[in-house]
Amino acid sequence: MQEKPNVIIILADDIGYGDLGCNGEQTIRTPHVDRLAHTGLRFTDAHAVAATSTPSRYSLLTDQYAWRRNDTSIATGDAGMIIRPGQATLATLFKEHGYTTGAVGKWHLGLGDTAGSQDWNGWITPGPSAIGFDYSYIMAATGDRVPCVYVENQRVVNLDPADPIAVSYTTPFPGEPLGKDHPELPTVLKPSPDHGHADAIVNGVSRIGYMKGGKQALWQDENIADSITTKAVQFIEQHAGSPFFLYFATNDIHVPRVPHLRFKGATTMGARGDAIIEFDWSIGQIVETLERLGIAGNTLIIVTSDNGPVVDDGYADQAVELLGAHRPWGDFRGGKYSIFEAGTRVPFIVTWPEKIKAGVSDALFSQIDLYASLACLLNTQPATGAAPDSRNHLPALLGNDRKGRDYVIEQATGLSVSDGEWKYIAPNHGAAYNSLTNTELGNSPVD
C-alpha cells in the first residue's frame, strides 16, 4: 500500500470567500465543494498572500513573498518566467521526494527567459519543467490576455506550422482587427468601458495584447474548463499507482466569463454565477476520479483561491446587474486589488479522509506556509535558501492546532499585517477606490 499521500492543490481564480455555499452564502449552491467542506476541514481565516493573480501564485508556489522582488506584478501575456529556473517550488519539493508532479490550467507566471523572447512556434523554454513539473498543460497566460492557446510540455497545442503565432504587447499587427477600432466584432462579449480589453479579437472576445496566426491552436473559451479538467483527470489516472503532486489552477471565474452551454442558466447571476457552478463541476470530476481509482482516502486535497472576488473586471456580462443578494466578499470589505480583508481572505478547504477529521477551523493560515508545512508532512524541512518566508503550520493544516499563525502579511498596492483580530495597513499613496471595479482599495497616505 502506498504510504505517501497524493497531494492536489486546486486553485480557483477570483473566487471570493462568499462565493461558495459552504461559507454561509444562501444565494449559491456548490455541492461538490460543499461536500469537501463538510467531510474535511473548512478554514474561516485563511489568506492568499496577495490580492492579485501573479504575485499570489508566485508566493504560493515558491513560498517567498512576492513583494521581496520588483518583477512580480500582474504579468503580461509575453512576460518572461517569473519563477526562475532552479528556484525551489512546491513542485521541486515533491519531485525530490519521489513524486510525479503536474501543473494543469491557468499559469500567468510567464514563460521563456525574458519578455517577448518566447518561441511560440517551438519549444518554449524555460517553462514549468525548469521549476520541478514533470508534466504541464497550461494556458499560456490568462483568459483575457493573448496568446489564447494551450501549452503542453512547453509546446503550443495543435499549432499548424503553416500558420505561425506572433505576439506583441507593444505594436499591433497590420490587418488584424482590434476591439477598440471595430466594436461590432466582439460578438460574444464586449469589453466594459476603459478597462483595456480592446485589442486582439479572439473567438468574438477582444483581449489585452496583439496576436496573429495560430488559428488552429486557439482555445474555445466555453471549453476551457472541460479541457483542463480532462487533462487533470488524465494525469491522476496515469499516476494513480504512485505518489503524485498536482497543481490544478482553474480559469473560473476570471474574465472573460464564457461558461459552457450546459451551465448556462445554472444560477440567476448570469455568466459569473454560472462559472462558479462550472468550477464546482470541475471539483466533482477530480473527486469522482479519485474515488473511482480507489485513492481518495490517501489523497490530500486543498481547495482555495488566488485572491478575493471582483464582479466587473472588464467585460459587459451583466455581473453587477444580476448579482442580486449574493455577496462574493462575504462579511468583509474590499475584494480583488484591495488591501482590505476580502482582498486576501479566501476559501480554504483541506481534505484527507484517512487523516483529517471533519470540522471548521478558525486558525489563522497563509498560503505562504504551504511549502514548510508540506515539507514536514514529507518528514523533511526546506533546504537552505528554499521557501524563505514559509513556516511549518502542518498541525493547523491537519486540524490539530486551532490557533495557527500569530500574524499574516498581505499585499495589494501596499502591505498589511493582521493577527486575525486587528489589521494594520501600511500608509501608501495608492488610490483609495477603484471606480472601474467599484472596489474599496484601503489605501491611505496616513496611519
C-alpha positions as CSV (number, residue, x, y, z in Angstrom):
1,M,0.0,0.0,0.0
2,Q,1.3,3.5,-0.9
3,E,2.2,5.3,2.3
4,K,2.9,8.8,0.9
5,P,-0.3,10.7,0.3
6,N,-1.1,12.1,-3.1
7,V,-1.4,15.9,-2.9
8,I,-3.6,18.1,-5.1
9,I,-3.8,21.9,-4.8
10,I,-6.9,23.2,-6.6
11,L,-6.5,27.0,-7.1
12,A,-9.6,28.9,-8.1
13,D,-9.4,32.2,-9.9
14,D,-11.1,35.3,-8.4
15,I,-13.5,33.3,-6.3
16,G,-14.2,35.1,-3.1
17,Y,-14.9,33.9,0.4
18,G,-18.6,34.3,-0.1
19,D,-18.8,32.7,-3.5
20,L,-19.2,29.2,-2.1
21,G,-22.2,27.8,-0.3
22,C,-20.2,26.2,2.4
23,N,-19.1,29.6,3.7
24,G,-22.6,30.6,4.5
25,E,-24.0,32.4,1.4
26,Q,-27.5,31.2,0.8
27,T,-27.6,32.5,-2.8
28,I,-25.3,29.9,-4.3
29,R,-25.2,26.1,-4.3
30,T,-21.8,24.5,-4.8
31,P,-22.5,20.8,-3.9
32,H,-19.1,19.3,-4.8
33,V,-17.1,21.9,-2.9
34,D,-19.6,21.9,-0.1
35,R,-19.2,18.1,0.2
36,L,-15.4,18.5,0.7
37,A,-16.0,21.2,3.2
38,H,-18.4,19.1,5.2
39,T,-16.2,16.0,5.2
40,G,-12.9,17.8,5.6
41,L,-11.6,20.9,7.3
42,R,-13.0,24.3,6.4
43,F,-10.9,27.3,7.3
44,T,-12.6,30.6,8.2
45,D,-9.4,32.8,8.4
46,A,-7.1,31.6,5.6
47,H,-5.3,34.0,3.3
48,A,-3.8,34.3,-0.1
49,V,-0.5,36.3,0.1
50,A,-1.6,38.9,-2.5
51,A,-4.8,40.4,-3.8
52,T,-4.0,39.8,-7.4
53,S,-3.1,36.8,-9.5
54,T,0.6,36.8,-10.4
55,P,2.1,37.8,-7.1
56,S,-0.3,35.4,-5.3
57,R,0.6,32.5,-7.5
58,Y,4.3,33.3,-7.2
59,S,4.1,33.3,-3.5
60,L,2.0,30.1,-3.2
61,L,4.4,28.1,-5.4
62,T,7.7,29.5,-4.1
63,D,6.7,30.4,-0.6
64,Q,8.6,33.7,-0.9
65,Y,6.7,36.9,-0.5
66,A,6.3,38.4,-4.0
67,W,6.9,41.9,-2.6
68,R,10.5,41.0,-2.0
69,R,11.0,41.3,-5.7
70,N,10.1,44.1,-8.1
71,D,9.1,42.0,-11.0
72,T,6.1,40.0,-9.7
73,S,3.3,42.3,-10.6
74,I,0.4,41.2,-12.9
75,A,2.2,39.6,-15.8
76,T,1.6,40.4,-19.5
77,G,0.9,37.5,-21.8
78,D,4.5,37.6,-23.1
79,A,6.3,38.0,-19.8
80,G,9.4,36.0,-19.1
81,M,9.0,33.3,-16.5
82,I,8.9,35.0,-13.1
83,I,9.9,31.9,-11.1
84,R,13.5,31.4,-12.2
85,P,15.0,28.1,-13.2
86,G,16.4,26.3,-10.2
87,Q,14.3,28.2,-7.8
88,A,12.7,26.0,-5.1
89,T,9.0,25.4,-5.6
90,L,6.3,23.1,-4.2
91,A,6.9,21.0,-7.4
92,T,10.7,20.7,-6.7
93,L,9.9,19.7,-3.1
94,F,7.6,16.8,-4.1
95,K,9.8,15.8,-7.0
96,E,12.8,15.4,-4.7
97,H,10.7,13.0,-2.6
98,G,9.7,10.7,-5.4
99,Y,6.5,12.3,-6.6
100,T,5.4,12.7,-10.1
101,T,4.5,16.4,-10.5
102,G,2.0,18.1,-12.8
103,A,0.7,21.6,-13.5
104,V,-2.6,22.0,-15.3
105,G,-4.7,25.1,-16.0
106,K,-4.1,28.8,-15.7
107,W,-0.4,29.7,-15.4
108,H,0.1,33.6,-15.5
109,L,3.6,33.3,-14.3
110,G,5.4,34.0,-17.6
111,L,7.2,31.7,-20.0
112,G,10.6,31.9,-21.6
113,D,13.6,33.8,-20.4
114,T,12.6,37.4,-20.9
115,A,9.6,39.4,-22.0
116,G,8.8,38.8,-25.7
117,S,11.5,36.2,-26.2
118,Q,9.3,33.2,-26.4
119,D,9.4,30.9,-29.4
120,W,5.6,30.3,-29.6
121,N,6.2,28.0,-32.6
122,G,8.8,25.7,-31.0
123,W,9.8,24.6,-27.6
124,I,9.2,27.4,-25.1
125,T,12.0,27.4,-22.5
126,P,12.4,27.9,-19.7
127,G,9.0,26.7,-18.6
128,P,7.4,24.6,-15.9
129,S,9.9,21.7,-16.3
130,A,12.6,24.1,-15.1
131,I,10.9,24.5,-11.7
132,G,10.0,20.9,-10.9
133,F,7.0,20.0,-13.0
134,D,7.3,16.7,-14.9
135,Y,4.1,17.4,-16.9
136,S,2.3,20.6,-17.8
137,Y,-0.8,21.6,-19.7
138,I,-1.3,25.3,-19.2
139,M,-3.0,28.4,-20.5
140,A,-0.1,30.5,-21.8
141,A,-1.0,33.3,-19.5
142,T,-4.6,34.1,-18.5
143,G,-8.0,34.3,-20.2
144,D,-8.1,38.0,-21.1
145,R,-4.6,38.1,-22.5
146,V,-3.1,36.8,-25.7
147,P,-1.8,34.3,-26.8
148,C,-5.1,32.3,-26.3
149,V,-3.5,28.9,-26.7
150,Y,-2.7,25.9,-24.5
151,V,0.9,24.9,-24.0
152,E,1.6,21.2,-23.2
153,N,5.0,20.4,-22.0
154,Q,6.1,23.7,-23.3
155,R,4.8,23.4,-26.9
156,V,1.7,25.1,-28.2
157,V,-1.1,22.5,-28.7
158,N,-2.5,21.9,-32.2
159,L,-0.2,24.5,-33.8
160,D,-0.2,24.5,-37.6
161,P,3.4,25.2,-38.8
162,A,2.0,26.9,-41.8
163,D,0.2,29.4,-39.6
164,P,2.8,30.6,-37.0
165,I,1.9,32.6,-34.0
166,A,3.2,36.1,-33.4
167,V,2.5,38.1,-30.2
168,S,3.2,41.6,-29.2
169,Y,2.3,43.8,-26.3
170,T,3.6,47.0,-27.9
171,T,2.7,47.1,-31.6
172,P,-0.5,45.9,-33.4
173,F,-0.2,43.6,-36.4
174,P,-1.3,45.2,-39.7
175,G,-4.5,43.8,-41.0
176,E,-5.6,42.3,-37.6
177,P,-8.7,44.0,-36.3
178,L,-8.8,45.4,-32.8
179,G,-11.8,45.7,-30.5
180,K,-11.1,49.4,-30.0
181,D,-11.4,50.0,-33.7
182,H,-14.2,47.6,-34.5
183,P,-16.6,47.5,-31.5
184,E,-19.0,45.5,-33.7
185,L,-16.7,42.5,-33.9
186,P,-16.6,41.3,-30.3
187,T,-19.9,39.4,-30.6
188,V,-19.5,37.0,-27.7
189,L,-18.5,39.5,-25.0
190,K,-18.0,43.3,-25.3
191,P,-15.4,45.0,-23.1
192,S,-16.5,47.3,-20.3
193,P,-15.5,50.9,-20.9
194,D,-12.0,51.9,-20.0
195,H,-10.8,48.5,-18.8
196,G,-8.4,48.0,-21.6
197,H,-9.8,44.7,-23.0
198,A,-10.0,46.1,-26.5
199,D,-7.0,44.8,-28.5
200,A,-6.8,41.5,-30.4
201,I,-10.2,39.8,-31.1
202,V,-10.2,36.0,-30.4
203,N,-13.4,33.9,-30.6
204,G,-15.6,37.0,-30.6
205,V,-13.9,38.5,-27.5
206,S,-11.4,41.3,-27.5
207,R,-8.4,40.8,-25.3
208,I,-5.3,42.6,-23.9
209,G,-2.3,42.4,-26.3
210,Y,-1.8,41.8,-30.0
211,M,-1.7,38.4,-31.7
212,K,-1.8,36.9,-35.2
213,G,-1.7,33.4,-36.6
214,G,-2.2,30.1,-34.7
215,K,-5.9,29.9,-35.7
216,Q,-6.0,26.1,-35.3
217,A,-4.4,26.3,-31.9
218,L,-6.8,28.9,-30.3
219,W,-8.8,27.7,-27.4
220,Q,-12.6,27.9,-27.3
221,D,-13.5,29.8,-24.2
222,E,-16.6,27.8,-23.4
223,N,-14.4,24.6,-23.5
224,I,-11.6,25.7,-21.2
225,A,-13.0,24.1,-18.0
226,D,-13.6,20.8,-19.9
227,S,-10.1,20.9,-21.5
228,I,-8.1,21.5,-18.4
229,T,-10.3,19.2,-16.2
230,T,-9.9,16.4,-18.7
231,K,-6.1,16.8,-18.6
232,A,-6.1,16.9,-14.8
233,V,-8.2,13.7,-14.7
234,Q,-5.8,12.0,-17.1
235,F,-2.8,13.0,-15.0
236,I,-4.4,11.4,-12.0
237,E,-5.4,8.2,-13.9
238,Q,-1.8,7.8,-15.3
239,H,-0.1,8.2,-12.0
240,A,-2.6,6.6,-9.6
241,G,-0.2,3.8,-8.7
242,S,2.5,6.0,-7.2
243,P,2.5,9.3,-5.3
244,F,1.8,12.4,-7.3
245,F,1.5,16.1,-6.8
246,L,-1.0,18.1,-9.0
247,Y,-1.3,21.8,-9.1
248,F,-4.7,22.3,-10.8
249,A,-5.3,26.0,-11.4
250,T,-8.8,26.6,-12.8
251,N,-9.8,29.5,-15.0
252,D,-13.2,30.1,-13.5
253,I,-14.3,32.7,-12.7
254,H,-11.8,35.1,-14.2
255,V,-12.9,37.2,-17.1
256,P,-13.9,36.8,-19.9
257,R,-16.5,34.5,-18.4
258,V,-17.9,32.2,-21.1
259,P,-19.1,29.1,-19.3
260,H,-20.1,26.0,-21.3
261,L,-23.7,26.0,-22.5
262,R,-24.6,23.1,-20.2
263,F,-24.0,25.6,-17.3
264,K,-25.9,28.5,-18.8
265,G,-28.8,29.5,-16.5
266,A,-27.5,27.3,-13.6
267,T,-27.8,30.4,-11.5
268,T,-29.8,33.7,-11.7
269,M,-26.5,35.6,-11.7
270,G,-25.6,35.3,-15.3
271,A,-22.1,34.2,-16.5
272,R,-20.3,34.9,-13.3
273,G,-22.6,32.8,-11.2
274,D,-22.7,30.0,-13.9
275,A,-18.9,30.0,-14.0
276,I,-18.9,29.2,-10.2
277,I,-21.1,26.2,-10.9
278,E,-18.7,25.2,-13.7
279,F,-15.8,25.4,-11.2
280,D,-17.8,23.3,-8.8
281,W,-18.3,20.7,-11.6
282,S,-14.5,20.5,-12.1
283,I,-14.1,19.8,-8.4
284,G,-16.6,17.0,-8.7
285,Q,-14.7,15.4,-11.6
286,I,-11.5,15.4,-9.7
287,V,-13.1,13.8,-6.6
288,E,-15.0,11.2,-8.7
289,T,-11.8,10.2,-10.4
290,L,-10.0,9.7,-7.1
291,E,-12.9,7.6,-5.7
292,R,-13.2,5.5,-8.9
293,L,-9.5,4.7,-8.7
294,G,-9.7,3.9,-5.0
295,I,-7.1,6.5,-4.0
296,A,-9.4,9.2,-2.4
297,G,-8.7,8.1,1.1
298,N,-4.9,8.8,0.8
299,T,-5.1,12.0,-1.2
300,L,-4.7,15.4,0.5
301,I,-6.7,18.0,-1.4
302,I,-6.5,21.7,-0.8
303,V,-9.2,23.9,-2.4
304,T,-8.5,27.7,-2.3
305,S,-8.4,30.8,-4.4
306,D,-5.7,33.2,-5.7
307,N,-7.3,36.3,-4.4
308,G,-10.7,37.9,-3.5
309,P,-13.6,38.5,-5.8
310,V,-14.3,41.1,-8.4
311,V,-17.7,41.5,-10.2
312,D,-17.0,43.8,-13.2
313,D,-13.4,43.2,-14.2
314,G,-13.5,44.2,-17.8
315,Y,-16.4,42.7,-19.7
316,A,-20.1,43.7,-20.1
317,D,-21.5,40.4,-18.8
318,Q,-24.2,41.9,-16.5
319,A,-22.4,40.6,-13.5
320,V,-23.2,43.7,-11.5
321,E,-26.8,43.9,-12.6
322,L,-27.5,40.2,-11.9
323,L,-25.7,39.9,-8.6
324,G,-28.8,40.3,-6.6
325,A,-28.4,39.5,-2.9
326,H,-25.2,37.5,-3.5
327,R,-22.1,38.7,-1.6
328,P,-19.0,37.4,-3.2
329,W,-16.9,39.0,-0.4
330,G,-19.0,37.6,2.4
331,D,-18.9,39.7,5.5
332,F,-15.7,41.6,4.6
333,R,-14.7,44.8,2.9
334,G,-12.9,45.1,-0.4
335,G,-12.2,42.4,-3.0
336,K,-9.6,41.7,-5.6
337,Y,-7.0,44.5,-5.8
338,S,-7.8,45.6,-2.2
339,I,-5.8,45.6,1.0
340,F,-9.0,45.3,2.9
341,E,-9.9,41.8,4.2
342,A,-11.8,40.5,1.2
343,G,-8.8,41.0,-1.0
344,T,-6.9,38.1,0.5
345,R,-9.3,36.2,2.9
346,V,-10.2,33.3,0.6
347,P,-11.9,29.9,0.7
348,F,-9.6,27.2,2.1
349,I,-10.7,23.6,2.4
350,V,-8.4,20.7,3.3
351,T,-9.5,17.1,3.0
352,W,-7.6,13.8,3.6
353,P,-10.1,11.2,4.6
354,E,-7.5,8.9,6.3
355,K,-6.0,11.6,8.4
356,I,-8.2,14.7,8.8
357,K,-11.4,14.8,10.8
358,A,-14.4,16.9,9.6
359,G,-14.7,20.3,11.1
360,V,-14.3,24.0,11.0
361,S,-11.0,25.8,11.9
362,D,-10.7,29.4,12.8
363,A,-6.9,29.0,12.8
364,L,-5.0,31.9,11.0
365,F,-3.3,30.4,8.0
366,S,-1.4,31.8,5.0
367,Q,-0.7,30.1,1.7
368,I,2.9,31.2,2.2
369,D,3.2,28.3,4.7
370,L,2.3,25.5,2.3
371,Y,5.9,24.6,1.5
372,A,7.2,24.3,5.1
373,S,4.0,22.5,6.2
374,L,4.0,20.0,3.4
375,A,7.8,19.5,3.8
376,C,7.0,18.5,7.4
377,L,4.4,16.1,6.0
378,L,7.2,14.5,4.0
379,N,9.4,14.3,7.1
380,T,11.8,16.9,5.9
381,Q,12.4,20.7,6.0
382,P,13.1,23.4,3.5
383,A,16.7,23.3,2.2
384,T,18.9,26.4,2.9
385,G,17.5,29.2,0.8
386,A,14.3,27.4,-0.2
387,A,10.9,28.9,0.7
388,P,12.5,31.6,2.8
389,D,9.2,33.0,4.2
390,S,7.4,29.7,4.8
391,R,6.8,28.4,8.3
392,N,5.7,25.0,9.4
393,H,2.0,25.0,10.4
394,L,1.2,21.4,9.5
395,P,-0.7,20.9,12.8
396,A,-3.1,23.7,11.8
397,L,-3.4,22.4,8.2
398,L,-4.4,19.0,9.6
399,G,-6.8,20.4,12.2
400,N,-4.7,19.7,15.3
401,D,-3.9,23.3,16.0
402,R,-6.8,25.8,16.1
403,K,-4.6,28.9,16.5
404,G,-2.3,28.9,13.5
405,R,-0.1,31.8,12.7
406,D,0.5,34.8,15.0
407,Y,0.0,37.1,12.1
408,V,-0.3,37.2,8.3
409,I,1.3,39.7,5.8
410,E,-0.8,40.6,2.8
411,Q,-0.1,42.5,-0.3
412,A,-2.1,44.8,-2.6
413,T,-0.9,48.2,-3.6
414,G,0.9,48.2,-0.2
415,L,1.2,45.8,2.7
416,S,-0.8,45.0,5.7
417,V,-0.3,42.8,8.8
418,S,-3.2,41.1,10.5
419,D,-3.3,39.0,13.7
420,G,-6.8,37.7,13.0
421,E,-8.5,40.4,15.1
422,W,-6.8,43.6,14.1
423,K,-5.2,44.7,10.8
424,Y,-2.5,47.3,10.3
425,I,-2.4,48.8,6.8
426,A,0.9,50.5,6.0
427,P,0.4,54.0,4.6
428,N,0.8,54.4,0.9
429,H,-0.2,56.8,-1.9
430,G,-2.3,54.4,-3.9
431,A,-5.9,55.2,-4.9
432,A,-8.5,54.7,-2.2
433,Y,-11.1,53.4,-4.6
434,N,-11.1,51.6,-7.9
435,S,-14.1,53.2,-9.8
436,L,-13.8,50.6,-12.7
437,T,-14.4,47.6,-10.4
438,N,-16.3,49.5,-7.7
439,T,-13.8,48.3,-5.1
440,E,-12.6,49.9,-1.9
441,L,-8.8,49.5,-2.0
442,G,-8.0,50.5,1.5
443,N,-5.0,52.7,0.6
444,S,-4.3,55.9,2.6
445,P,-1.2,58.1,3.0
446,V,-1.7,58.2,6.7
447,D,-2.0,55.6,9.5
